[in-house]
Amino acid sequence: MTDNVENLVLEHLRIIRNDLRDFREESRQEFQLIKLRLSSLETQVSNMHVDVAAIHSRFDRVDARLDRLERRTELA
């Protein structure tokens, strides 16, 4: 009787160990995917910062040209 109980306990422990191993592997894969997606988002945000800086630069140039035109036409 005790042999049966020991075998049953060992069998359950093996099942739990295998389930835990599978869970760890799935978690590791999901974590890698999350890290990859986060890296992609960081890259996109940094590209947006570069684009916004370029837009501001162009607005500054347009503003300077508009000021020059107003001075030449004596509208200011």
PLY file of the C-alpha trace (Angstrom):
ply
format ascii 1.0
element vertex 76
property float x
property float y
property float z
element edge 75
property int vertex1
property int vertex2
end_header
0.00 0.00 0.00
2.74 2.45 0.86
4.49 1.64 -2.40
1.36 2.59 -4.31
1.07 5.85 -2.41
4.74 6.66 -2.98
4.42 5.90 -6.67
1.32 8.03 -6.89
3.04 10.93 -5.15
6.08 10.60 -7.40
3.87 10.52 -10.46
2.09 13.69 -9.38
5.40 15.37 -8.62
6.67 14.51 -12.10
3.52 15.92 -13.67
3.87 19.11 -11.63
7.56 19.41 -12.57
6.76 18.98 -16.27
3.93 21.50 -16.10
6.22 23.97 -14.37
8.93 23.44 -17.00
6.40 24.04 -19.79
5.10 27.15 -18.03
8.60 28.54 -17.64
9.38 27.99 -21.31
6.13 29.66 -22.41
6.76 32.56 -20.03
10.31 32.97 -21.36
9.05 33.06 -24.95
6.31 35.57 -24.10
8.80 37.73 -22.22
11.13 37.75 -25.24
8.20 38.79 -27.45
7.29 41.60 -25.04
10.89 42.82 -24.99
10.99 42.79 -28.79
7.74 44.75 -29.04
8.89 47.25 -26.41
12.12 47.80 -28.30
10.13 48.42 -31.46
7.95 50.97 -29.66
11.00 52.74 -28.28
12.46 52.97 -31.78
9.20 54.36 -33.16
8.97 56.98 -30.40
12.55 58.09 -30.97
11.84 58.39 -34.70
8.81 60.52 -33.90
11.02 62.82 -31.79
13.36 63.24 -34.75
10.40 64.02 -37.02
8.99 66.58 -34.58
12.41 68.26 -34.32
12.58 68.47 -38.12
9.09 69.99 -38.26
10.05 72.60 -35.65
13.13 73.45 -37.65
11.07 73.97 -40.79
8.56 76.12 -38.90
11.42 78.25 -37.58
12.71 78.79 -41.12
9.22 79.68 -42.39
8.79 82.08 -39.46
12.11 83.76 -40.25
11.16 84.12 -43.93
7.78 85.56 -42.98
9.45 88.09 -40.67
11.80 89.09 -43.49
8.88 89.51 -45.90
6.98 91.64 -43.41
9.99 93.89 -42.92
10.52 94.27 -46.67
6.90 95.11 -47.30
6.76 97.27 -44.19
3.76 95.38 -42.81
5.23 94.93 -39.37
0 1
1 2
2 3
3 4
4 5
5 6
6 7
7 8
8 9
9 10
10 11
11 12
12 13
13 14
14 15
15 16
16 17
17 18
18 19
19 20
20 21
21 22
22 23
23 24
24 25
25 26
26 27
27 28
28 29
29 30
30 31
31 32
32 33
33 34
34 35
35 36
36 37
37 38
38 39
39 40
40 41
41 42
42 43
43 44
44 45
45 46
46 47
47 48
48 49
49 50
50 51
51 52
52 53
53 54
54 55
55 56
56 57
57 58
58 59
59 60
60 61
61 62
62 63
63 64
64 65
65 66
66 67
67 68
68 69
69 70
70 71
71 72
72 73
73 74
74 75
